[in-house]
Amino acid sequence: MTDLSFNADCRLCPRLAGFLEEVRAGYPDYHARPVPSFGASDPDLLIVGLAPGMHGANASGRPFTGDFAGILLYKTLFELGFSSDPKSVSSKDGLKLYGCRITNAVKCLPPQNKPLPVEIKLCNTYLKNEMARLKKGAVILALGTIAHAAVLRALDLKASAYPFAHGNQHTLPDGRWLIDSYHCSRYNTQTRRLTEEMFRDVFEQARRRINA
């Protein structure tokens, strides 16, 4: 069956497509293409990040794998029973996610890790198609404001009705839940804007919603 949430040959965004060509030339061993989602095909928990990192998902071909942000994410997933291992090393390491799937608002590496609004909008079709298949009662965990906004856009919901704040829980019209978290980036964790305890707490919230 065709996966309408992903196209490995997507070139909808000329700037991103051109940038990836440059990256492939400089790093021929990198994935350097749109990065597919990773995890369960029918998840209870869908984690939405921003975009692949240069030396992380863009290199490995798996979301949050190979960069600093993935260290805390996969450690937390393991502790809450969503992952078979606390570390994600490569796309071929055999790691499995249980009832959980990870995706990004933007599938391609953007220059300076900053996608343009038009690129976020164009890529939103993939997120919308992926979210349309989520079961009733599923939890969507948005990592950061851009991911939060992308989720609302995919569901045709007004941003003003669902404000972003770390730990916010929103009941969605379709019976699912949206939980917000600060992104687990190096900057956020090193400045203590996001602590391990704060991050774990949003996953515990998600687990409680799933088990309710």
PyMOL commands that set and color helices and strands:
alter all, ss='L'
color gray80, all
select helices_A, chain A and resi 14-26+57-60+68-79+111-113+117-131+145-154+159-161+186-190+196-211
alter helices_A, ss='H'
color red, helices_A
select strands_A, chain A and resi 38-39+45-49+100-104+139-143+169-171+177-181
alter strands_A, ss='S'
color yellow, strands_A
deselect
rebuild
show_as cartoon
